[in-house]
Amino acid sequence: MASAIAGRMALKSIDFEIFGRVQGVFFRKHTRLKAKEYNLTGWVQNTSRGTVIGQAQGSMDKISQMKRWLRTKGSPKSRIDKAVFSNEQETETLTFQTFDIIK
């Protein structure tokens, strides 16, 4: 259960939108792999604007690491021009059980 993962850790939720060459370069797949590595839940999807959006939830330190990865690294063939983070807030429980790619 996702809330069991949280335990007594402070949890955070963020929304993100990534701009640049982020579609057609396995960006969503690598984002999901990184989220799983960081034990985060949420989702990621392409937009019609050529960006990638998503939401990530988990421990504050892992959210910080994910933000850094989204801002500076991404998938091997991606080019990140800008990363916008919004709705960053502490949360009592995790809304999602897994981290999914939405088609």
For each residue, the residues with C-beta under 8 A, 3 or more apart:
1: 4 5 97
2: 5 6 41 93 94 96 97
3: 6 93 94
4: 1 7
5: 1 2 39 58 94
6: 2 3 9 11 59 93 94
7: 4
8:
9: 6 59 60
10: 59 60 90
11: 6 57 58 59 60 90 91 92 93 94
12: 57 58 59 60 63 88 89 90 91
13: 42 55 56 57 63 87 88 89 90 91 95
14: 55 56 57 63 66 67 85 86 87 88 89
15: 53 54 55 85 86 87 88
16: 53 54 55 56 67 70 83 84 85 86
17: 47 51 52 53 83 84 86
18: 22 27 51 52 53 70 74 80 82 83 84
19: 22 50 51 80 81 82 83 84
20: 74 78 79 80 81 82
21: 24 25 77 78 79
22: 18 19 25 27 50 51 52 74 75 78 79 80
23: 27 46 50 51 52
24: 21
25: 21 22 74 75 76 77 78
26: 29 30 75 76 77
27: 18 22 23 30 31 52 74 75 78
28: 31 32 44 45 46 52 101
29: 26 32 33 75 101
30: 26 27 33 34 74 75 76 78
31: 27 28 34 35 44 52 54 70 74 75
32: 28 29 35 36 44 99 100 101
33: 29 30 36 37
34: 30 31 37 38 66 69
35: 31 32 38 40 41 42 44 56 66 99
36: 32 33 39 40 99
37: 33 34
38: 34 35 58 62 65 66
39: 5 36 58 59 62
40: 35 36 56 57 58 62 63 66 99
41: 2 35 56 57 58 94 95 96 97 98 99
42: 13 35 54 55 56 57 96 99 100
43: 54 55 96 99 100 101 102
44: 28 31 32 35 52 53 54 99 100 101 102
45: 28 52 53 54 101 102 103
46: 23 28 51 52
47: 17 50 51 52 53
48:
49:
50: 19 22 23 47
51: 17 18 19 22 23 46 47
52: 17 18 22 23 27 28 31 44 45 46 47
53: 15 16 17 18 44 45 47
54: 15 16 31 42 43 44 45
55: 13 14 15 16 42 43 96
56: 13 14 16 35 40 41 42 63 66 99
57: 11 12 13 14 40 41 42 63 91 94 95 96
58: 5 11 12 38 39 40 41 62 63 66 94
59: 6 9 10 11 12 39 62 63
60: 9 10 11 12 63 64 90
61: 64 65
62: 38 39 40 58 59 65 66
63: 12 13 14 40 56 57 58 59 60 66 67
64: 60 61 67 68
65: 38 61 62 68 69
66: 14 34 35 38 40 56 58 62 63 69 70
67: 14 16 63 64 70 71 83 85
68: 64 65 71 72 73
69: 34 65 66 72 73 74
70: 16 18 31 66 67 73 74 80 83
71: 67 68 80 83
72: 68 69 80
73: 68 69 70 80
74: 18 20 22 25 27 30 31 69 70 78 79 80
75: 22 25 26 27 29 30 31 78
76: 25 26 30
77: 21 25 26
78: 20 21 22 25 27 30 74 75
79: 20 21 22 74
80: 18 19 20 22 70 71 72 73 74 83
81: 19 20
82: 18 19 20
83: 16 17 18 19 67 70 71 80
84: 16 17 18 19
85: 14 15 16 67 88
86: 14 15 16 17
87: 13 14 15
88: 12 13 14 15 85
89: 12 13 14
90: 10 11 12 13 60
91: 11 12 13 57 94 95
92: 11
93: 2 3 6 11
94: 2 3 5 6 11 41 57 58 91 97
95: 13 41 57 91
96: 2 41 42 43 55 57 99 100
97: 1 2 41 94
98: 41
99: 32 35 36 40 41 42 43 44 56 96
100: 32 42 43 44 96
101: 28 29 32 43 44 45
102: 43 44 45
103: 45
